[in-house]
Amino acid sequence: MRQSLWVIGATWLLLTIASCHERKVYDHYTPTPLEGWAKDDTLTFLLPKAETEGVYGMDLKLRSNGSYPFMGITLIVEKTFFPSLFKSTDTIPCLLREENGMPRQQGVSYYQNIFHIGEIHLNSGDSLQVTVRHDMKRELLPGIGDVGIMLTKY
């Protein structure tokens, strides 16, 4: 009985690992200035050429701390595809705190949030430049430590 449970558990684990089709292709953070993220400070991410054609998921990652004064942040994400030079712009509303003011994620000094931007199709050899800037009324935002982009192949 004990041996059959072990075999069932090992089989389940192997099937779970084998059924996972996602592969992280790119995952990078860029820090924002310590004094605050200025409205005209655009962060740029240069993603490497795609090795294979396919559908990729893109996520925006954001690290904030307790000094961030708002419940959320609106970010403008612009993607430029190479070699076609096609551009796509998304406005991403990011809710960082619950209605009661508590952070949506756990953390000690920083809270990490991940927001799905969407799916993109890349051909083999295509590359991508992603820029991120905030679209808040306040010119200088304290409390945003790092902004990141993650690309995962499905």
C-alpha positions as CSV (number, residue, x, y, z in Angstrom):
1,M,0.0,0.0,0.0
2,R,2.7,2.4,1.0
3,Q,4.7,1.7,-2.2
4,S,1.7,2.2,-4.4
5,L,1.1,5.6,-2.8
6,W,4.7,6.5,-3.5
7,V,4.3,5.4,-7.2
8,I,1.0,7.4,-7.5
9,G,2.7,10.5,-6.0
10,A,5.8,10.3,-8.2
11,T,3.6,9.8,-11.3
12,W,1.4,12.8,-10.4
13,L,4.6,14.9,-9.8
14,L,6.1,13.9,-13.2
15,L,2.8,14.6,-15.0
16,T,2.5,18.0,-13.4
17,I,6.0,18.9,-14.4
18,A,5.6,17.6,-17.9
19,S,2.3,19.4,-18.4
20,C,3.7,22.8,-17.6
21,H,4.2,24.5,-21.0
22,E,5.3,27.9,-19.8
23,R,8.9,28.9,-20.2
24,K,10.3,32.2,-18.8
25,V,12.2,33.9,-21.7
26,Y,12.9,37.3,-20.1
27,D,12.6,38.6,-16.5
28,H,14.3,41.9,-15.7
29,Y,13.8,44.7,-13.2
30,T,14.9,48.3,-13.6
31,P,15.2,50.4,-10.4
32,T,13.5,53.8,-10.2
33,P,15.4,56.8,-8.6
34,L,15.4,56.8,-4.8
35,E,14.0,60.3,-4.6
36,G,10.9,59.1,-6.6
37,W,9.9,58.1,-10.1
38,A,9.5,61.3,-12.2
39,K,6.6,61.5,-14.7
40,D,9.0,62.0,-17.6
41,D,11.4,59.2,-16.6
42,T,10.6,56.4,-19.0
43,L,12.1,52.9,-18.3
44,T,13.3,50.9,-21.3
45,F,13.6,47.2,-21.6
46,L,15.3,45.6,-24.6
47,L,14.2,42.0,-25.0
48,P,16.4,39.6,-26.9
49,K,15.5,38.0,-30.2
50,A,12.9,35.3,-30.0
51,E,14.5,31.9,-30.6
52,T,11.2,30.3,-31.7
53,E,8.0,31.5,-33.2
54,G,5.0,31.4,-30.9
55,V,2.7,33.1,-28.4
56,Y,4.3,34.8,-25.4
57,G,2.6,36.1,-22.3
58,M,3.8,39.5,-21.0
59,D,3.6,40.6,-17.4
60,L,4.4,43.9,-15.7
61,K,6.1,43.5,-12.3
62,L,6.1,46.3,-9.7
63,R,7.8,46.6,-6.3
64,S,6.4,49.3,-4.0
65,N,6.9,50.1,-0.3
66,G,4.8,51.7,2.4
67,S,5.7,55.3,1.3
68,Y,3.7,55.0,-1.9
69,P,0.9,57.4,-1.2
70,F,-1.9,56.0,-3.5
71,M,-4.1,52.9,-3.8
72,G,-3.0,52.2,-7.3
73,I,-0.9,53.5,-10.2
74,T,-1.6,53.8,-13.9
75,L,1.2,52.8,-16.2
76,I,1.7,53.3,-19.9
77,V,3.4,50.3,-21.6
78,E,4.6,50.8,-25.2
79,K,5.9,47.8,-27.2
80,T,7.9,48.2,-30.4
81,F,8.4,45.1,-32.4
82,F,11.5,44.7,-34.5
83,P,12.1,44.4,-37.5
84,S,8.6,45.5,-38.4
85,L,8.6,48.6,-36.2
86,F,5.0,47.9,-35.3
87,K,4.0,49.8,-32.1
88,S,1.4,48.9,-29.5
89,T,0.5,50.9,-26.4
90,D,-1.4,49.7,-23.4
91,T,-2.7,51.6,-20.4
92,I,-2.4,49.4,-17.3
93,P,-4.3,50.3,-14.1
94,C,-2.5,48.6,-11.2
95,L,-4.3,48.3,-7.9
96,L,-1.7,48.1,-5.2
97,R,-3.8,48.3,-2.1
98,E,-7.2,46.9,-0.9
99,E,-10.1,49.2,-0.1
100,N,-9.0,49.1,3.6
101,G,-5.5,50.5,2.6
102,M,-3.7,47.2,3.2
103,P,-1.2,46.1,0.5
104,R,-2.6,43.4,-1.9
105,Q,0.6,41.4,-1.6
106,Q,2.7,40.3,1.3
107,G,6.1,41.7,2.0
108,V,8.5,43.1,4.6
109,S,9.8,46.3,3.2
110,Y,8.7,45.9,-0.4
111,Y,5.5,44.5,-1.9
112,Q,5.8,42.7,-5.3
113,N,2.8,42.9,-7.7
114,I,2.5,41.2,-11.1
115,F,0.0,42.5,-13.7
116,H,-0.7,40.6,-16.9
117,I,-0.4,42.8,-19.9
118,G,-1.5,40.3,-22.5
119,E,-0.3,37.9,-25.1
120,I,1.9,38.7,-28.1
121,H,2.9,36.7,-31.2
122,L,6.6,36.7,-32.1
123,N,8.3,35.2,-35.1
124,S,11.7,33.6,-34.8
125,G,14.3,36.4,-34.8
126,D,11.8,39.1,-33.7
127,S,12.9,41.3,-30.9
128,L,11.0,43.7,-28.7
129,Q,11.6,47.1,-26.9
130,V,9.2,47.8,-24.1
131,T,9.0,51.2,-22.4
132,V,7.1,51.9,-19.2
133,R,6.1,55.3,-17.7
134,H,3.6,56.3,-15.1
135,D,0.5,58.4,-15.9
136,M,-0.3,59.9,-12.5
137,K,-1.1,63.5,-11.9
138,R,1.7,63.8,-9.4
139,E,5.0,64.6,-11.1
140,L,7.2,62.6,-8.6
141,L,6.1,59.3,-7.2
142,P,7.8,58.1,-4.0
143,G,7.7,54.4,-3.0
144,I,8.0,52.7,-6.3
145,G,11.3,50.7,-6.1
146,D,11.5,48.6,-9.2
147,V,9.6,48.0,-12.4
148,G,10.0,44.8,-14.3
149,I,8.9,43.0,-17.5
150,M,8.6,39.2,-17.7
151,L,8.0,37.4,-21.0
152,T,6.9,33.7,-20.9
153,K,6.5,31.4,-23.9
154,Y,3.4,29.4,-23.9
